[in-house]
Amino acid sequence: MSGGTLPANPSGGLKAKGHLLGATGVAQCVELFDQLRGEAGNQVDGARIGLAHSISGPTAVAAVAILKRSDTDAC
């Protein structure tokens, strides 16, 4: 959903990108970076904070990245 109070996966999510092995987490962070700069293909108006979450690997490694615009007071 790219609209609403808390938009999720405006780019279609990782399944829309195909299985990129180790690059999936990088693809998520690039999407967040573009959103926060206001340059994403499916831009979320007023994006200030972004969260990327990925679970992968033979040992079920989980990673979370939270990015925010530097010009905002958001948590």
All heavy atoms as a GROMACS GRO file, in nm:
protein
  514
    1MET      N    1   0.085  -0.118   0.000
    1MET     CA    2   0.000   0.000   0.000
    1MET      C    3   0.088   0.123   0.000
    1MET      O    4   0.173   0.138   0.085
    1MET     CB    5  -0.085   0.003   0.126
    1MET     CG    6  -0.193  -0.100   0.134
    1MET     SD    7  -0.304  -0.082   0.275
    1MET     CE    8  -0.200  -0.026   0.406
    2SER      N    9   0.066   0.211  -0.091
    2SER     CA   10   0.147   0.332  -0.093
    2SER      C   11   0.074   0.451  -0.036
    2SER      O   12   0.130   0.558  -0.022
    2SER     CB   13   0.193   0.362  -0.236
    2SER     OG   14   0.081   0.382  -0.319
    3GLY      N   15  -0.052   0.437   0.000
    3GLY     CA   16  -0.127   0.547   0.059
    3GLY      C   17  -0.159   0.518   0.204
    3GLY      O   18  -0.116   0.420   0.261
    4GLY      N   19  -0.233   0.607   0.266
    4GLY     CA   20  -0.275   0.586   0.404
    4GLY      C   21  -0.181   0.650   0.504
    4GLY      O   22  -0.084   0.715   0.469
    5THR      N   23  -0.210   0.627   0.630
    5THR     CA   24  -0.133   0.686   0.739
    5THR      C   25   0.008   0.630   0.744
    5THR      O   26   0.104   0.703   0.765
    5THR     CB   27  -0.203   0.661   0.873
    5THR    OG1   28  -0.336   0.711   0.864
    5THR    CG2   29  -0.131   0.732   0.986
    6LEU      N   30   0.023   0.498   0.727
    6LEU     CA   31   0.154   0.433   0.729
    6LEU      C   32   0.173   0.352   0.601
    6LEU      O   33   0.147   0.232   0.598
    6LEU     CB   34   0.166   0.341   0.852
    6LEU     CG   35   0.167   0.411   0.987
    6LEU    CD1   36   0.162   0.308   1.100
    6LEU    CD2   37   0.290   0.499   1.001
    7PRO      N   38   0.216   0.415   0.494
    7PRO     CA   39   0.234   0.343   0.367
    7PRO      C   40   0.337   0.230   0.380
    7PRO      O   41   0.435   0.244   0.452
    7PRO     CB   42   0.286   0.451   0.272
    7PRO     CG   43   0.252   0.580   0.336
    7PRO     CD   44   0.250   0.556   0.483
    8ALA      N   45   0.312   0.121   0.312
    8ALA     CA   46   0.404   0.006   0.314
    8ALA      C   47   0.432  -0.040   0.172
    8ALA      O   48   0.342  -0.049   0.089
    8ALA     CB   49   0.342  -0.109   0.394
    9ASN      N   50   0.558  -0.068   0.143
    9ASN     CA   51   0.602  -0.122   0.014
    9ASN      C   52   0.555  -0.041  -0.107
    9ASN      O   53   0.497  -0.096  -0.200
    9ASN     CB   54   0.555  -0.267  -0.002
    9ASN     CG   55   0.619  -0.361   0.096
    9ASN    OD1   56   0.733  -0.340   0.136
    9ASN    ND2   57   0.547  -0.463   0.134
   10PRO      N   58   0.583   0.089  -0.110
   10PRO     CA   59   0.540   0.166  -0.228
   10PRO      C   60   0.605   0.120  -0.358
   10PRO      O   61   0.552   0.145  -0.466
   10PRO     CB   62   0.579   0.311  -0.194
   10PRO     CG   63   0.681   0.300  -0.087
   10PRO     CD   64   0.651   0.172  -0.013
   11SER      N   65   0.718   0.050  -0.349
   11SER     CA   66   0.784   0.000  -0.470
   11SER      C   67   0.736  -0.140  -0.506
   11SER      O   68   0.783  -0.198  -0.603
   11SER     CB   69   0.936  -0.003  -0.450
   11SER     OG   70   0.971  -0.099  -0.352
   12GLY      N   71   0.648  -0.197  -0.427
   12GLY     CA   72   0.599  -0.332  -0.453
   12GLY      C   73   0.664  -0.437  -0.365
   12GLY      O   74   0.629  -0.553  -0.368
   13GLY      N   75   0.761  -0.398  -0.285
   13GLY     CA   76   0.828  -0.492  -0.195
   13GLY      C   77   0.933  -0.574  -0.267
   13GLY      O   78   0.954  -0.563  -0.387
   14LEU      N   79   1.000  -0.659  -0.193
   14LEU     CA   80   1.111  -0.736  -0.248
   14LEU      C   81   1.066  -0.841  -0.349
   14LEU      O   82   1.139  -0.873  -0.442
   14LEU     CB   83   1.190  -0.802  -0.136
   14LEU     CG   84   1.262  -0.702  -0.045
   14LEU    CD1   85   1.335  -0.775   0.065
   14LEU    CD2   86   1.356  -0.614  -0.123
   15LYS      N   87   0.944  -0.894  -0.335
   15LYS     CA   88   0.896  -0.991  -0.434
   15LYS      C   89   0.881  -0.926  -0.570
   15LYS      O   90   0.902  -0.990  -0.672
   15LYS     CB   91   0.764  -1.053  -0.389
   15LYS     CG   92   0.780  -1.153  -0.278
   15LYS     CD   93   0.652  -1.226  -0.252
   15LYS     CE   94   0.674  -1.332  -0.146
   15LYS     NZ   95   0.555  -1.413  -0.126
   16ALA      N   96   0.848  -0.798  -0.572
   16ALA     CA   97   0.836  -0.727  -0.700
   16ALA      C   98   0.972  -0.706  -0.766
   16ALA      O   99   0.981  -0.690  -0.886
   16ALA     CB  100   0.769  -0.591  -0.678
   17LYS      N  101   1.078  -0.707  -0.687
   17LYS     CA  102   1.213  -0.687  -0.740
   17LYS      C  103   1.276  -0.818  -0.784
   17LYS      O  104   1.382  -0.818  -0.844
   17LYS     CB  105   1.301  -0.622  -0.634
   17LYS     CG  106   1.258  -0.483  -0.596
   17LYS     CD  107   1.352  -0.425  -0.493
   17LYS     CE  108   1.310  -0.291  -0.441
   17LYS     NZ  109   1.272  -0.193  -0.538
   18GLY      N  110   1.218  -0.930  -0.749
   18GLY     CA  111   1.280  -1.060  -0.776
   18GLY      C  112   1.370  -1.098  -0.660
   18GLY      O  113   1.387  -1.023  -0.564
   19HIS      N  114   1.427  -1.214  -0.664
   19HIS     CA  115   1.512  -1.260  -0.555
   19HIS      C  116   1.656  -1.221  -0.586
   19HIS      O  117   1.722  -1.280  -0.670
   19HIS     CB  118   1.500  -1.411  -0.539
   19HIS     CG  119   1.576  -1.465  -0.422
   19HIS    ND1  120   1.567  -1.410  -0.297
   19HIS    CD2  121   1.663  -1.568  -0.412
   19HIS    CE1  122   1.645  -1.478  -0.214
   19HIS    NE2  123   1.705  -1.573  -0.282
   20LEU      N  124   1.704  -1.121  -0.517
   20LEU     CA  125   1.836  -1.065  -0.545
   20LEU      C  126   1.943  -1.115  -0.449
   20LEU      O  127   2.050  -1.056  -0.438
   20LEU     CB  128   1.829  -0.912  -0.536
   20LEU     CG  129   1.727  -0.846  -0.626
   20LEU    CD1  130   1.718  -0.698  -0.596
   20LEU    CD2  131   1.763  -0.868  -0.771
   21LEU      N  132   1.915  -1.222  -0.376
   21LEU     CA  133   2.008  -1.274  -0.275
   21LEU      C  134   2.048  -1.164  -0.179
   21LEU      O  135   1.963  -1.103  -0.120
   21LEU     CB  136   2.129  -1.340  -0.342
   21LEU     CG  137   2.098  -1.458  -0.434
   21LEU    CD1  138   2.225  -1.506  -0.503
   21LEU    CD2  139   2.034  -1.570  -0.356
   22GLY      N  140   2.174  -1.139  -0.161
   22GLY     CA  141   2.221  -1.041  -0.062
   22GLY      C  142   2.185  -0.897  -0.093
   22GLY      O  143   2.193  -0.811  -0.007
   23ALA      N  144   2.143  -0.870  -0.215
   23ALA     CA  145   2.113  -0.732  -0.253
   23ALA      C  146   1.974  -0.686  -0.208
   23ALA      O  147   1.941  -0.569  -0.221
   23ALA     CB  148   2.125  -0.716  -0.404
   24THR      N  149   1.892  -0.776  -0.154
   24THR     CA  150   1.757  -0.737  -0.117
   24THR      C  151   1.757  -0.631  -0.007
   24THR      O  152   1.681  -0.536  -0.014
   24THR     CB  153   1.672  -0.858  -0.072
   24THR    OG1  154   1.741  -0.925   0.032
   24THR    CG2  155   1.646  -0.952  -0.186
   25GLY      N  156   1.842  -0.647   0.092
   25GLY     CA  157   1.850  -0.546   0.198
   25GLY      C  158   1.901  -0.414   0.146
   25GLY      O  159   1.854  -0.307   0.186
   26VAL      N  160   1.995  -0.419   0.054
   26VAL     CA  161   2.047  -0.297  -0.007
   26VAL      C  162   1.936  -0.229  -0.087
   26VAL      O  163   1.920  -0.106  -0.081
   26VAL     CB  164   2.169  -0.327  -0.097
   26VAL    CG1  165   2.213  -0.203  -0.171
   26VAL    CG2  166   2.283  -0.382  -0.012
   27ALA      N  167   1.858  -0.308  -0.161
   27ALA     CA  168   1.748  -0.251  -0.240
   27ALA      C  169   1.647  -0.181  -0.149
   27ALA      O  170   1.595  -0.074  -0.185
   27ALA     CB  171   1.678  -0.361  -0.321
   28GLN      N  172   1.619  -0.237  -0.034
   28GLN     CA  173   1.527  -0.173   0.061
   28GLN      C  174   1.583  -0.039   0.109
   28GLN      O  175   1.511   0.060   0.115
   28GLN     CB  176   1.502  -0.263   0.182
   28GLN     CG  177   1.417  -0.382   0.153
   28GLN     CD  178   1.399  -0.468   0.277
   28GLN    OE1  179   1.493  -0.490   0.353
   28GLN    NE2  180   1.279  -0.516   0.297
   29CYS      N  181   1.711  -0.036   0.144
   29CYS     CA  182   1.772   0.087   0.194
   29CYS      C  183   1.779   0.194   0.085
   29CYS      O  184   1.760   0.313   0.114
   29CYS     CB  185   1.909   0.058   0.254
   29CYS     SG  186   1.898  -0.031   0.410
   30VAL      N  187   1.804   0.154  -0.040
   30VAL     CA  188   1.804   0.250  -0.151
   30VAL      C  189   1.665   0.309  -0.168
   30VAL      O  190   1.649   0.430  -0.187
   30VAL     CB  191   1.853   0.184  -0.282
   30VAL    CG1  192   1.828   0.272  -0.402
   30VAL    CG2  193   2.001   0.150  -0.270
   31GLU      N  194   1.562   0.225  -0.158
   31GLU     CA  195   1.423   0.274  -0.166
   31GLU      C  196   1.396   0.375  -0.055
   31GLU      O  197   1.338   0.482  -0.080
   31GLU     CB  198   1.325   0.157  -0.157
   31GLU     CG  199   1.179   0.198  -0.140
   31GLU     CD  200   1.116   0.258  -0.265
   31GLU    OE1  201   1.169   0.239  -0.375
   31GLU    OE2  202   1.011   0.324  -0.251
   32LEU      N  203   1.437   0.345   0.068
   32LEU     CA  204   1.416   0.440   0.178
   32LEU      C  205   1.489   0.570   0.152
   32LEU      O  206   1.435   0.679   0.174
   32LEU     CB  207   1.466   0.380   0.311
   32LEU     CG  208   1.388   0.262   0.366
   32LEU    CD1  209   1.449   0.216   0.498
   32LEU    CD2  210   1.242   0.293   0.382
   33PHE      N  211   1.613   0.561   0.108
   33PHE     CA  212   1.694   0.680   0.080
   33PHE      C  213   1.624   0.767  -0.025
   33PHE      O  214   1.612   0.889  -0.007
   33PHE     CB  215   1.832   0.636   0.032
   33PHE     CG  216   1.929   0.749   0.012
   33PHE    CD1  217   1.993   0.807   0.120
   33PHE    CD2  218   1.956   0.795  -0.116
   33PHE    CE1  219   2.082   0.911   0.102
   33PHE    CE2  220   2.045   0.899  -0.135
   33PHE     CZ  221   2.108   0.957  -0.026
   34ASP      N  222   1.578   0.704  -0.132
   34ASP     CA  223   1.508   0.780  -0.238
   34ASP      C  224   1.379   0.842  -0.185
   34ASP      O  225   1.346   0.956  -0.218
   34ASP     CB  226   1.477   0.690  -0.357
   34ASP     CG  227   1.601   0.653  -0.438
   34ASP    OD1  228   1.707   0.718  -0.419
   34ASP    OD2  229   1.591   0.559  -0.519
   35GLN      N  230   1.305   0.768  -0.103
   35GLN     CA  231   1.181   0.821  -0.045
   35GLN      C  232   1.211   0.944   0.041
   35GLN      O  233   1.142   1.046   0.031
   35GLN     CB  234   1.111   0.714   0.042
   35GLN     CG  235   1.044   0.606  -0.035
   35GLN     CD  236   0.918   0.651  -0.106
   35GLN    OE1  237   0.860   0.754  -0.078
   35GLN    NE2  238   0.874   0.569  -0.200
   36LEU      N  239   1.312   0.934   0.125
   36LEU     CA  240   1.342   1.044   0.216
   36LEU      C  241   1.397   1.167   0.143
   36LEU      O  242   1.382   1.280   0.191
   36LEU     CB  243   1.439   0.998   0.325
   36LEU     CG  244   1.383   0.888   0.416
   36LEU    CD1  245   1.488   0.840   0.514
   36LEU    CD2  246   1.258   0.935   0.488
   37ARG      N  247   1.457   1.146   0.027
   37ARG     CA  248   1.504   1.259  -0.055
   37ARG      C  249   1.395   1.313  -0.146
   37ARG      O  250   1.413   1.414  -0.213
   37ARG     CB  251   1.623   1.215  -0.140
   37ARG     CG  252   1.746   1.191  -0.055
   37ARG     CD  253   1.866   1.168  -0.138
   37ARG     NE  254   1.891   1.286  -0.221
   37ARG     CZ  255   1.996   1.302  -0.297
   37ARG    NH1  256   2.087   1.208  -0.304
   37ARG    NH2  257   2.012   1.410  -0.369
   38GLY      N  258   1.280   1.244  -0.151
   38GLY     CA  259   1.170   1.287  -0.236
   38GLY      C  260   1.190   1.253  -0.382
   38GLY      O  261   1.134   1.317  -0.470
   39GLU      N  262   1.271   1.149  -0.411
   39GLU     CA  263   1.307   1.113  -0.548
   39GLU      C  264   1.262   0.973  -0.588
   39GLU      O  265   1.307   0.922  -0.691
   39GLU     CB  266   1.458   1.125  -0.564
   39GLU     CG  267   1.511   1.264  -0.539
   39GLU     CD  268   1.662   1.272  -0.541
   39GLU    OE1  269   1.729   1.166  -0.549
   39GLU    OE2  270   1.714   1.384  -0.533
   40ALA      N  271   1.177   0.908  -0.511
   40ALA     CA  272   1.136   0.770  -0.540
   40ALA      C  273   1.034   0.766  -0.654
   40ALA      O  274   0.959   0.861  -0.675
   40ALA     CB  275   1.076   0.705  -0.415
   41GLY      N  276   1.034   0.655  -0.726
   41GLY     CA  277   0.940   0.637  -0.836
   41GLY      C  278   0.795   0.642  -0.790
   41GLY      O  279   0.710   0.700  -0.856
   42ASN      N  280   0.766   0.579  -0.678
   42ASN     CA  281   0.631   0.580  -0.620
   42ASN      C  282   0.639   0.659  -0.489
   42ASN      O  283   0.622   0.604  -0.380
   42ASN     CB  284   0.582   0.439  -0.592
   42ASN     CG  285   0.561   0.361  -0.720
   42ASN    OD1  286   0.503   0.414  -0.814
   42ASN    ND2  287   0.608   0.238  -0.725
   43GLN      N  288   0.666   0.788  -0.501
   43GLN     CA  289   0.694   0.872  -0.385
   43GLN      C  290   0.578   0.879  -0.287
   43GLN      O  291   0.463   0.897  -0.326
   43GLN     CB  292   0.728   1.015  -0.432
   43GLN     CG  293   0.767   1.109  -0.320
   43GLN     CD  294   0.894   1.065  -0.248
   43GLN    OE1  295   0.990   1.026  -0.311
   43GLN    NE2  296   0.892   1.070  -0.117
   44VAL      N  297   0.610   0.865  -0.158
   44VAL     CA  298   0.515   0.887  -0.050
   44VAL      C  299   0.529   1.032  -0.008
   44VAL      O  300   0.638   1.074   0.036
   44VAL     CB  301   0.544   0.793   0.071
   44VAL    CG1  302   0.454   0.828   0.188
   44VAL    CG2  303   0.526   0.648   0.030
   45ASP      N  304   0.424   1.111  -0.026
   45ASP     CA  305   0.430   1.253   0.008
   45ASP      C  306   0.464   1.273   0.155
   45ASP      O  307   0.406   1.209   0.242
   45ASP     CB  308   0.297   1.323  -0.024
   45ASP     CG  309   0.269   1.328  -0.172
   45ASP    OD1  310   0.366   1.330  -0.250
   45ASP    OD2  311   0.150   1.331  -0.209
   46GLY      N  312   0.560   1.358   0.182
   46GLY     CA  313   0.596   1.393   0.319
   46GLY      C  314   0.673   1.285   0.392
   46GLY      O  315   0.676   1.285   0.515
   47ALA      N  316   0.736   1.192   0.322
   47ALA     CA  317   0.811   1.084   0.388
   47ALA      C  318   0.920   1.145   0.477
   47ALA      O  319   0.999   1.227   0.431
   47ALA     CB  320   0.872   0.990   0.286
   48ARG      N  321   0.922   1.106   0.604
   48ARG     CA  322   1.020   1.156   0.699
   48ARG      C  323   1.100   1.046   0.765
   48ARG      O  324   1.213   1.065   0.804
   48ARG     CB  325   0.951   1.239   0.809
   48ARG     CG  326   0.880   1.361   0.757
   48ARG     CD  327   0.805   1.433   0.868
   48ARG     NE  328   0.710   1.341   0.928
   48ARG     CZ  329   0.685   1.335   1.060
   48ARG    NH1  330   0.747   1.412   1.144
   48ARG    NH2  331   0.597   1.248   1.106
   49ILE      N  332   1.038   0.927   0.780
   49ILE     CA  333   1.102   0.813   0.846
   49ILE      C  334   1.075   0.689   0.762
   49ILE      O  335   0.966   0.673   0.709
   49ILE     CB  336   1.046   0.790   0.988
   49ILE    CG1  337   1.071   0.912   1.076
   49ILE    CG2  338   1.111   0.667   1.052
   49ILE    CD1  339   1.005   0.901   1.212
   50GLY      N  340   1.174   0.600   0.752
   50GLY     CA  341   1.156   0.476   0.680
   50GLY      C  342   1.215   0.359   0.757
   50GLY      O  343   1.313   0.375   0.829
   51LEU      N  344   1.154   0.242   0.744
   51LEU     CA  345   1.202   0.121   0.811
   51LEU      C  346   1.213   0.009   0.710
   51LEU      O  347   1.121  -0.013   0.631
   51LEU     CB  348   1.105   0.081   0.922
   51LEU     CG  349   1.145  -0.041   1.003
   51LEU    CD1  350   1.107  -0.022   1.148
   51LEU    CD2  351   1.083  -0.168   0.949
   52ALA      N  352   1.327  -0.058   0.710
   52ALA     CA  353   1.348  -0.176   0.626
   52ALA      C  354   1.374  -0.295   0.718
   52ALA      O  355   1.450  -0.285   0.814
   52ALA     CB  356   1.466  -0.154   0.533
   53HIS      N  357   1.310  -0.407   0.689
   53HIS     CA  358   1.325  -0.528   0.769
   53HIS      C  359   1.347  -0.646   0.675
   53HIS      O  360   1.277  -0.660   0.576
   53HIS     CB  361   1.199  -0.550   0.853
   53HIS     CG  362   1.203  -0.678   0.930
   53HIS    ND1  363   1.132  -0.789   0.892
   53HIS    CD2  364   1.271  -0.714   1.041
   53HIS    CE1  365   1.155  -0.888   0.978
   53HIS    NE2  366   1.240  -0.844   1.069
   54SER      N  367   1.444  -0.727   0.708
   54SER     CA  368   1.474  -0.841   0.621
   54SER      C  369   1.512  -0.962   0.707
   54SER      O  370   1.583  -0.949   0.806
   54SER     CB  371   1.590  -0.805   0.528
   54SER     OG  372   1.615  -0.910   0.439
   55ILE      N  373   1.462  -1.078   0.667
   55ILE     CA  374   1.500  -1.204   0.731
   55ILE      C  375   1.552  -1.294   0.620
   55ILE      O  376   1.486  -1.314   0.520
   55ILE     CB  377   1.380  -1.272   0.800
   55ILE    CG1  378   1.324  -1.182   0.910
   55ILE    CG2  379   1.422  -1.406   0.858
   55ILE    CD1  380   1.197  -1.236   0.973
   56SER      N  381   1.672  -1.347   0.638
   56SER     CA  382   1.732  -1.425   0.530
   56SER      C  383   1.843  -1.514   0.584
   56SER      O  384   1.877  -1.507   0.702
   56SER     CB  385   1.788  -1.331   0.423
   56SER     OG  386   1.839  -1.405   0.316
   57GLY      N  387   1.897  -1.593   0.497
   57GLY     CA  388   2.015  -1.673   0.530
   57GLY      C  389   1.982  -1.806   0.592
   57GLY      O  390   1.871  -1.831   0.637
   58PRO      N  391   2.080  -1.895   0.593
   58PRO     CA  392   2.060  -2.030   0.646
   58PRO      C  393   2.035  -2.033   0.797
   58PRO      O  394   1.981  -2.129   0.849
   58PRO     CB  395   2.190  -2.103   0.611
   58PRO     CG  396   2.291  -1.995   0.594
   58PRO     CD  397   2.216  -1.875   0.544
   59THR      N  398   2.073  -1.926   0.866
   59THR     CA  399   2.052  -1.922   1.012
   59THR      C  400   1.942  -1.824   1.050
   59THR      O  401   1.931  -1.785   1.165
   59THR     CB  402   2.182  -1.884   1.084
   59THR    OG1  403   2.226  -1.756   1.036
   59THR    CG2  404   2.290  -1.987   1.061
   60ALA      N  405   1.861  -1.782   0.953
   60ALA     CA  406   1.750  -1.689   0.975
   60ALA      C  407   1.798  -1.561   1.043
   60ALA      O  408   1.752  -1.523   1.149
   60ALA     CB  409   1.638  -1.755   1.054
   61VAL      N  410   1.891  -1.494   0.979
   61VAL     CA  411   1.942  -1.367   1.028
   61VAL      C  412   1.839  -1.259   1.001
   61VAL      O  413   1.781  -1.253   0.893
   61VAL     CB  414   2.075  -1.332   0.957
   61VAL    CG1  415   2.124  -1.195   0.997
   61VAL    CG2  416   2.180  -1.437   0.987
   62ALA      N  417   1.815  -1.174   1.099
   62ALA     CA  418   1.721  -1.063   1.083
   62ALA      C  419   1.797  -0.932   1.093
   62ALA      O  420   1.890  -0.919   1.173
   62ALA     CB  421   1.613  -1.069   1.189
   63ALA      N  422   1.758  -0.836   1.011
   63ALA     CA  423   1.820  -0.704   1.014
   63ALA      C  424   1.711  -0.599   1.000
   63ALA      O  425   1.614  -0.617   0.926
   63ALA     CB  426   1.920  -0.689   0.901
   64VAL      N  427   1.726  -0.489   1.073
   64VAL     CA  428   1.632  -0.377   1.066
   64VAL      C  429   1.714  -0.250   1.048
   64VAL      O  430   1.814  -0.229   1.118
   64VAL     CB  431   1.546  -0.366   1.194
   64VAL    CG1  432   1.459  -0.242   1.191
   64VAL    CG2  433   1.461  -0.490   1.211
   65ALA      N  434   1.672  -0.165   0.956
   65ALA     CA  435   1.734  -0.034   0.937
   65ALA      C  436   1.624   0.071   0.946
   65ALA      O  437   1.519   0.057   0.884
   65ALA     CB  438   1.803  -0.025   0.802
   66ILE      N  439   1.647   0.173   1.025
   66ILE     CA  440   1.553   0.284   1.038
   66ILE      C  441   1.627   0.410   0.994
   66ILE      O  442   1.732   0.442   1.049
   66ILE     CB  443   1.501   0.299   1.182
   66ILE    CG1  444   1.430   0.171   1.225
   66ILE    CG2  445   1.407   0.420   1.192
   66ILE    CD1  446   1.391   0.168   1.371
   67LEU      N  447   1.572   0.479   0.895
   67LEU     CA  448   1.633   0.601   0.844
   67LEU      C  449   1.535   0.715   0.862
   67LEU      O  450   1.412   0.694   0.857
   67LEU     CB  451   1.666   0.588   0.695
   67LEU     CG  452   1.784   0.500   0.657
   67LEU    CD1  453   1.744   0.354   0.662
   67LEU    CD2  454   1.832   0.535   0.520
   68LYS      N  455   1.587   0.836   0.886
   68LYS     CA  456   1.501   0.953   0.894
   68LYS      C  457   1.567   1.070   0.825
   68LYS      O  458   1.689   1.074   0.811
   68LYS     CB  459   1.465   0.988   1.038
   68LYS     CG  460   1.576   1.054   1.116
   68LYS     CD  461   1.524   1.106   1.248
   68LYS     CE  462   1.627   1.200   1.310
   68LYS     NZ  463   1.575   1.273   1.421
   69ARG      N  464   1.486   1.162   0.781
   69ARG     CA  465   1.538   1.285   0.720
   69ARG      C  466   1.614   1.362   0.825
   69ARG      O  467   1.574   1.368   0.940
   69ARG     CB  468   1.425   1.371   0.666
   69ARG     CG  469   1.357   1.314   0.544
   69ARG     CD  470   1.244   1.405   0.500
   69ARG     NE  471   1.294   1.539   0.471
   69ARG     CZ  472   1.309   1.589   0.349
   69ARG    NH1  473   1.274   1.515   0.246
   69ARG    NH2  474   1.355   1.708   0.330
   70SER      N  475   1.722   1.426   0.787
   70SER     CA  476   1.801   1.502   0.883
   70SER      C  477   1.736   1.633   0.923
   70SER      O  478   1.771   1.692   1.024
   70SER     CB  479   1.941   1.529   0.827
   70SER     OG  480   1.931   1.605   0.709
   71ASP      N  481   1.637   1.678   0.847
   71ASP     CA  482   1.572   1.805   0.877
   71ASP      C  483   1.439   1.789   0.952
   71ASP      O  484   1.354   1.875   0.948
   71ASP     CB  485   1.548   1.883   0.748
   71ASP     CG  486   1.456   1.810   0.651
   71ASP    OD1  487   1.432   1.689   0.670
   71ASP    OD2  488   1.408   1.875   0.557
   72THR      N  489   1.422   1.677   1.023
   72THR     CA  490   1.299   1.652   1.095
   72THR      C  491   1.329   1.621   1.241
   72THR      O  492   1.436   1.574   1.276
   72THR     CB  493   1.219   1.536   1.032
   72THR    OG1  494   1.096   1.522   1.100
   72THR    CG2  495   1.294   1.404   1.039
   73ASP      N  496   1.232   1.647   1.328
   73ASP     CA  497   1.245   1.618   1.470
   73ASP      C  498   1.182   1.485   1.507
   73ASP      O  499   1.167   1.453   1.622
   73ASP     CB  500   1.179   1.728   1.554
   73ASP     CG  501   1.252   1.860   1.543
   73ASP    OD1  502   1.376   1.856   1.523
   73ASP    OD2  503   1.189   1.965   1.554
   74ALA      N  504   1.143   1.406   1.408
   74ALA     CA  505   1.078   1.276   1.434
   74ALA      C  506   1.173   1.184   1.509
   74ALA      O  507   1.294   1.195   1.499
   74ALA     CB  508   1.038   1.211   1.302
   75CYS      N  509   1.116   1.092   1.584
   75CYS     CA  510   1.196   0.997   1.663
   75CYS      C  511   1.269   0.899   1.576
   75CYS      O  512   1.226   0.858   1.476
   75CYS     CB  513   1.107   0.921   1.758
   75CYS     SG  514   1.026   1.028   1.876
   0.00000   0.00000   0.00000
